[in-house]
Every structure is written in C-alpha cells, then in structure tokens.
C-alpha cells in the first residue's frame, strides 16, 4: 500500500548515485559488492549493466554457487546472485560483484 508506480524509477536513480559515490572510493584492484533487496531490473541487473558500460575500468567478477554455498539456480548467466520471494525461504534480492581494474 505504501508503494507508487513511480517508485522504481526514483529508487533506480538513488541506487545509481550510491553506486557512483561508492565506486569512487574503491582502490584499483578492489572489490565492490552491489546488493539491493529489490526484484526490479532497473535497480539490479540494468543498474550494473549501465555502470559497467560507462565505467570500462570496472569488470564483473562472477559469483559461484560453490564459493557461497548457494544453489546454482540463484546464479544468473552473467554471474550475479538473484533470488525471488519464497525461493529457499528467501526474500527477493540481487547481488553483483565488481572489481576496479588498475
């Protein structure tokens, strides 16, 4: 009842600003874990895609199910982690791991 149609657009802009500000503070070779408790592509996959497109010094580091002890079904083709409500008792969220190259 508290959500509005325009919320995903507003949240995506906020997430973009947070990601940009955080990325500036990561040293070359460092990792940034981008995580949102949202199922909206604008806040998850699309946010990371746009960031990587405009920041060629950053690369995605694939997450593997073995290293995290999570089911392989939670790993996307791009190597991100995504769940949906009710799956394995989890809420819906998205995680991507990014490395700042030298």
LINPEZI-V552836 format. One record per run of one state. SS is the DSSP state (h for helix, s for strand, l for the rest). FROM is the first residue (numbers start at 1). TO is the last residue. Records with the same first field share a line. If there is no record, write none. Layout:
BEGIN
SS = FROM-TO  FROM-TO
END
This chain:
BEGIN
l = 1-6  24-30  37-44  55-57  61-64  69-71  76-80  84-86  90-92  101-102
h = 7-23  45-54  65-68  72-74  87-89
s = 31-36  58-60  75-75  81-83  93-100
END
